């Protein structure tokens, strides 16, 4: 496991959220500390990052907010 930022991961990478920026909307979208996410799409030019939550919901997150996530990258053997 490596500690990186959400925007640093390639598409299809899986991660666990370790810290979040102050944004109350994230919890309403089902993203909180401990959530497991999969990067589905990264738009060019610092556009939104689309992540899939464990509940299979896809959420687009603004690059500025996504860059403030503290995450831990998961290997395939780290997944349940």
KANORZI-V914082 format. One record per backbone hydrogen bond with DSSP energy under -0.5 kcal/mol. NH is the residue of the N-H (numbers start at 1). CO is the residue of the C=O. E is the energy in kcal/mol with one decimal. If there is no record, write none. Layout:
<<NH:CO:E> <NH:CO:E>>
This chain:
<<2:73:-0.6> <4:2:-0.6> <4:71:-1.2> <6:66:-0.6> <6:69:-0.6> <8:5:-1.3> <9:5:-0.5> <9:6:-1.0> <12:39:-3.9> <13:10:-1.6> <14:74:-0.6> <15:37:-2.6> <16:72:-2.3> <17:35:-2.6> <18:70:-3.7> <19:70:-2.1> <23:21:-1.1> <26:23:-1.8> <27:23:-0.5> <28:24:-1.1> <29:25:-1.2> <29:26:-0.5> <30:27:-1.6> <31:26:-2.6> <32:30:-0.6> <34:17:-2.3> <35:32:-2.4> <37:15:-2.6> <37:35:-0.5> <38:52:-1.6> <39:13:-2.5> <40:38:-0.6> <40:50:-3.0> <41:50:-1.6> <43:48:-2.3> <47:43:-0.8> <47:44:-0.6> <49:61:-2.8> <50:41:-3.2> <50:48:-0.5> <51:49:-0.6> <51:59:-2.7> <52:38:-2.7> <53:51:-0.5> <53:57:-3.0> <54:36:-0.6> <56:53:-2.2> <59:51:-2.9> <61:49:-2.7> <66:62:-3.0> <67:63:-2.5> <68:65:-1.4> <69:66:-1.3> <70:19:-2.9> <71:4:-1.8> <71:69:-0.6> <72:16:-2.3> <73:2:-3.1> <74:14:-2.8> <78:75:-1.6> <79:75:-0.5> <79:76:-0.7>>
